[in-house]
């Protein structure tokens, strides 16, 4: 214990609590200023994020991000960067220095013996609030640092966002930011999309250019307005206190909007700032703290052990769980889903590299601004058990909106009813240009030239299943009937019409592939598992005669799962037939997760266990191995995966919950989400009939938790010294459904 505390002090950080009982036990405290952006602490309200750190001169630096800050090529750009300087420099070489990220309250506090500053991204309004006090009178100067000063074409080596530019019919570009001149007491800057070159070429490649799909990038404008009482503009980018004082405060109001003119945008952000200025700060702060208190009360997980050496490790793992839920909240209530490749929290690589990216601004990330189904979904599974249903809504809205484009794709390119979902999409539903193929020579309309994703359509079935889960967790019957079941009907209709029957009347799912790994394939296991799992669920819930008839028809036509044998034991195969393997996924385990045909309390679990044990499993990044191990009650394996993934955060960052880059980018939201999902699944597995507690949890780990479950249910329990000391359910009637047999 002495060594651990000493190490923490040497690193400038407060030591972890030995037995956390509340979220504030994981607040982060440091005793020395930061060095660069990788020392920053993240704040956010679901749409807007702010990453703040101190520099050697005692200034506070802040990167500002926004969920909807998309340029004319659909890349996620930073809204901007602020430098907050003080005269005199109250934090330069200050005695009694400390800084603390209050994850429990969504606040960042910097203190010295002479001054204190607090920052927050208000939980309920698009505004960053900074206020402070000083024992000596101080002037505050706030500067907007603009690095996109010129509209320009990008050199080939610069354009890393879309992960390659083979065949791209134009030179990639970035447009300049603008400032508003002549303001007396405020600073405004913004980025406005003017060019439609990318949109036109990308929609042309998709074959969707003249199909009535609105361009959400056109005139999209995102920016900020900085304003503070007693502050005046020195120029277009700098605001300063008119007089020195012992207290100070200023706000940065953010807005993303499509407007007909730049002048309209400027007027709109002024109006928004004025409306927020009329609110009482004390009321806003109280409401902000209430939101965060409610967020942490929805669910929690605190675990420890009597053994001190083990508990040091568990404390880091528990911290990772809490901080990843915190990170989810920073970008989870925006207009779009969370980006798997960095969220809104990507940082610059001026001083060190991330993967193969170095020397780039905080605008740059691998894999760009589009959405991959396989990656995007992983952030949202653990939100079900956490009860974070407001954070889930942008994800659901995204794919419900994409349904119309998926139906158009099926109708226009295949002459079929139903909906054909694809793996990679921009947020208006079109395939990435790199994936559909910029060069369409010799390709039929609507057909991709990317072998990794061209025949992957599992998004439709899996999203349909997720919608059923969401409705079960929330008890939302209206959504079930009006949105979830109609969505699934379109997906099933496409499978029914697109694929022929074999001589036995079974669907012959080809051309196909089993995820991105087994290509030029027939009857992929994920699709078959999806049909076998989703159809019976729909038949239990649906009332529409046409949908029920379709389900009965497809239930008879669904092929059997591909099966094989090894060492005298049956195993599930990833696909019935294929020609090539080009990736490293494990589609043979999709019948365990996400389609839970096999698991604890279900028949045939030994077959799934034999399948799992058939080969060495990789488990970092987007691999679902830990979740699948927990679902099969393989405690030792689940623990191994969870510990490895939870301790693999990048130690170069001061915030100890940035994982990556793994396959994607840092902070890697797939890796982090699978880590917390594994913990949840080790603690609780349930459906509408049964609740299994601690199905893959080590008996000697103590834990207190509150999680959500299907059937509009919540469960809270405490396991201490090898026994339950408390179990509660809401509603109370679900307590009879609990099974507490501990998996060894």
Number of C-alpha atoms within 10 A of each C-alpha: 11 7 8 13 14 14 14 15 15 12 14 18 20 20 18 19 16 19 19 19 17 14 20 16 17 24 21 22 19 20 19 18 25 22 13 19 24 20 18 24 26 26 30 31 29 28 27 30 30 29 23 25 26 26 17 13 14 20 20 22 24 23 24 27 28 31 27 24 25 23 25 24 22 21 20 26 24 27 28 25 19 21 20 19 21 21 13 14 15 24 28 17 14 17 12 13 19 21 25 19 24 20 24 19 21 25 22 25 18 23 22 19 14 15 20 20 20 18 21 26 28 24 27 13 16 24 25 24 20 19 16 18 18 18 13 15 15 21 20 23 20 26 21 22 16 17 11 16 13 11 11 13 14 13 11 11 8 13 20 18 19 19 12 14 18 11 12 16 13 12 14 18 18 19 19 16 21 18 18 16 13 12 13 13 19 24 26 24 22 23 27 28 21 15 17 15 15 20 19 15 17 25 19 16 25 23 20 20 17 10 11 7 14 10 14 15 24 18 22 23 26 27 28 28 22 27 24 21 13 15 23 20 23 20 16 19 20 21 25 24 24 16 12 17 16 13 18 21 19 20 22 22 25 25 24 24 18 17 16 11 11 17 10 12 23 22 11 15 21 17 12 18 22 13 10 16 14 8 10 9 12 9 10 16 17 10 15 21 18 13 18 18 15 10 19 20 14 15 19 21 25 22 22 24 20 14 10 12 11 12 19 18 17 22 21 20 26 22 26 25 23 25 22 21 22 22 25 23 24 29 27 30 24 20 18 20 29 29 25 30 28 23 24 32 28 26 23 22 18 14 11 13 12 19 15 9 18 14 13 17 17 22 19 23 29 22 19 22 23 23 24 21 22 17 21 20 21 21 24 26 19 22 23 22 26 25 24 21 17 13 22 20 18 18 22 19 14 16 23 18 13 21 21 18 21 22 19 20 26 19 16 15 14 16 12 19 21 26 27 29 29 23 23 25 20 16 19 18 22 24 26 24 26 21 20 25 22 22 15 18 7 6 12 11 17 20 18 24 18 12 16 20 22 21 24 24 23 24 21 27 27 25 22 27 24 21 21 23 20 26 20 20 22 19 15 13 13 10 16 20 16 10 14 24 22 17 23 25 20 22 27 26 19 22 24 21 14 20 15 14 15 12 8 8 12 17 23 20 22 16 15 24 33 31 26 21 21 26 26 17 21 19 25 31 28 28 31 24 28 23 23 22 20 23 22 14 13 20 17 9 14 16 12 12 9 11 20 19 12 16 24 14 12 20 18 12 18 24 24 14 21 18 16 14 14 10 8 7 12 16 22 23 19 26 25 17 19 18 10 12 16 11 12 13 19 22 23 24 26 22 24 22 21 19 22 19 18 22 22 19 11 11 11 12 18 17 17 24 23 17 21 22 12 15 8 7 16 15 19 24 23 24 19 27 24 30 27 28 29 32 26 26 24 21 22 15 16 26 20 14 24 26 18 15 23 26 18 19 22 16 12 11 16 22 17 19 26 26 27 24 21 16 16 21 25 25 27 26 30 30 32 32 25 29 31 29 27 26 25 26 27 30 23 24 22 20 15 14 11 18 22 22 24 26 25 30 26 18 17 15 18 20 23 21 19 24 22 26 25 23 20 18 25 22 23 17 20 18 20 19 13 12 13 15 11 11 16 14 20 14 12 11 9 19 16 11 15 16 15 14 10 16 19 13
